Amino acid sequence: MEPILSVSHLEKVYGSRGNRTTALSDLSFDVLPGEFVGIMGASGSGKTTLLNCVSTIDAPTSGSITVDGTDVTALRGAALSRFRRERLGFIFQDCNLLDTLTGFENIALSLTILGTPAGAIDARVTEAAALLGLERVLDRYPYQMSGGEQQRVAAARAIITHPALVLADEPTGALDSKAAGQLLRQLSALNQTGGATILMVTHDAFTASWCRRILFIKDGGLYRELLRGEQDRRSFFSRILEVVSTLGGDGADVL
Amino acid sequence: MFSKLALRNVTRSLKDYSVYFLTLTFGVSIFYVFNSLESQWCMQMLAKSAHYMVESILIFMNVFSAFVSVVLACLILYANTFLMKRRKRELGTYFLLGLPTARVSLLLFLETLLIGLAALVTGILLGILLSQCLGLLTIAMFSAYPSGEAFGLVLSGKAVGKTALYFGVIFLLVMVFTGLSASRARLIDLMQSGRRNEEMRERPLWRSVLTFLAGVALLLAAYAMLLLRGLLYIDPLFFLMLALGTLGTLLFFRSLSGFLLRVVKSRKKLYYKGLNMFVLRQFNSRIHTTYLSMTVICLLLLLAIGITACCVGLNNTIEQSTASAAPYDLTIQNYSGDTVRVDISTRLTEAGFDTDALLEDSLDFLLYYNDPVLTGFSDEEANAAVSLRDYNALMAMQGKAPLAAAALPALSREPVLTGYGAFTGLAVVSDETTARLSPRRQVFAANYRGDKQAAEDALNAAYASPDFHTEETSFHLGTRIGVYMENMGSKILVLFMGLYLGMVFLLTAAAVLALQQLSQAADNAPRYRILARLGAPEKMRRRSVFTQVFLAFFLPLALAVVHAAVGMTAANAVIAQVGRVDSAASSAVTACFILVIYGAYFLATYCGSKRILRENG
């Protein structure tokens, strides 16, 4: 199967001559269609830089990122905008929804930007809202919703355009555990029944345990890879914790 | 290092806060133009024959300048407060780094000084150019009697001094205010200025529709009152009309966005197109905080349009009145003509004015007291009488048709005197009847031959010589050029006053609007960042910014133009008795000023708002 996301020899260096910080060095991995991949790492490990590069918000120093056959590092201007709205879906920790639009309109916005015919919009928004259990909040403004509802509206907005790849940056970061669980269950359902490919960045082991595969990043490079396989979520969670404990700080110093 | 920091801040300010600089520059240049009138060529030309007009124009301009400087001071203070609000975080950083309050105040002080100096220089340079434009406009309005003198760019040292003084005081005020606000600010407030609480309220449909309808109804009622009653009757009903109009405007702006939103929402094709939904919601979310300022701006614009248009228009009315007030190049009235007759023509020649060489035609005639018994006209209808022979000779000099003897006695309203002393009506009677009337005044009417200005100068010299006057005679000289200059004086007074006030009001409205839009643009930056992430192309986002700025500028202007159009119709009805407001010319001039000032602010605001798109890729 052709990978939907292919990252190869990615390198990102900040700063100029004499004062260089390497955020990512020689990072390579593939994501296949229908996967739910988590990316974990301590703060400063480069996971946000990675997500910014994949989401075309930032440009890598070298290496290539291919999404669905398109090399995104070569895209500029209008083509870049076009790629974003047609191939990518975003769920961010904050700044997600437009506060002046209702839930319905926030979801519909992705479609109107795409230029979807007006007649088709109502039906598609209703469908996506049903998938995430949002029927009751469609007429509310973001400030009238709970944090979990806001994130689910953002998720609905991200998947409604049927993107090749959904990128989630700490989607549960601002949620309590109950709302986080609900959001993750629904993301997982989107992945399993809706066939959406999801790449999620998180530092939280509980959140990561919903993924099918986890990539651990340390000092800008791939540190370990963990496959859930046939395990249940609880044992997967404890395996994640094991890796995380070796991830933060330098274990060699302690032992 | 310190002044370097100030200089760097200012150069950045010039770029970032172009609206502030624009306001200062326009303010300075308008102020300069109307205070440098004294040395303008048209004023100097006017000063030759109507000196007292020049003085009154200058006095009026001084009074208005005091008023205008207060308005501008308030505006500049407002703009500066706004600027400081935008820089709270930066100031907070200075305090956080441990810069003493006095130094921060000094920094702001230096910045204001630098910006003020830059604006003063630019404004005065622009003002010199603008006063040239004003000169050209004045030339265009005086079709007759073109000045043969060449006129070039004039720099009035006095006006520069006055402008520098007034604005120096304003800048000093601004410096004191900013220094005070910086020294009293609390660090925590400065650092947390980015956080804001905003409440969104959506009004039910029926309410915005009702409010909209009520607003339109009030406006229509005010319009109807205005058109039926006219402009002139100032009584309680007049103020009721003003109140209705203002309230109607207020309700209109309050409900407009909700109404618009509902209308567009019901048309899904339009609502779901590109960012239309976002723009409308954005507009609607702001209207609750901006409808008040939109109303004020609309009324300011109305004042600006109304004053400018009416004054420019009225000018053409005055122009027409010159013809009726000056039928001949000159008339000399002998007020003691009832007792002493003088051969005016001979006397003029003796005094050095060769009537044979310098006059094309002339007539020496008598005006009589009206006697209702003999003429058949009451004193209200005619307060003077003239013989048919003299009357027909006078008409022949004007190139008008003579009166037949059969039509006597007749009442004529044709002007026969140049300058002061016009009659309400003139009873034309047969030559025999005049023998029984008592003489009132001896009049000498004449037209120049050849170069009118040279003849006028010669006449004035002769008239001023002691040879012409004797103890028993009392003369009054009226000349067409004199009347023209007098009219021109009042024309210029009206025109300049209108332009001055109109431009200042326009400047105020545009500047306030621009500042509000820029602050909204800053608040909108995160929203546009989301749109960029969702993949809305830059063109689409740019159009959205444009629509938002355009709506904010266009809506108050559109309503103000409608208001002004109705107002001008009413004004026309009043002025129609005297003449007619030349709507084409006045609309053109008004449109030009609005285009330049309002357009400049619109562009500056749009460019400033557009910058928020570039900040986030």
Interface residues (C-beta under 8 A of the other chain):
Chain A: S55 I57 G77 A78 S81 R82 F83 R84 R85 E86 L88 F90 F92 C95 N96 L97 L98 D99 T100 L101 E105 A108 L109 S110 L111 T112 I113 G115 T116 A118 G119 I121 D122 Y141 Y143 R157
Chain B: E198 M200 E202 K268 K269 Y271 Y272 K273 G274 L275 N276 M277 F278 R281 Q282 N284 S285 P526 R527 R529 I530 L531 A532 R533 L534 G535 A536 P537 E538 K539 M540 G617
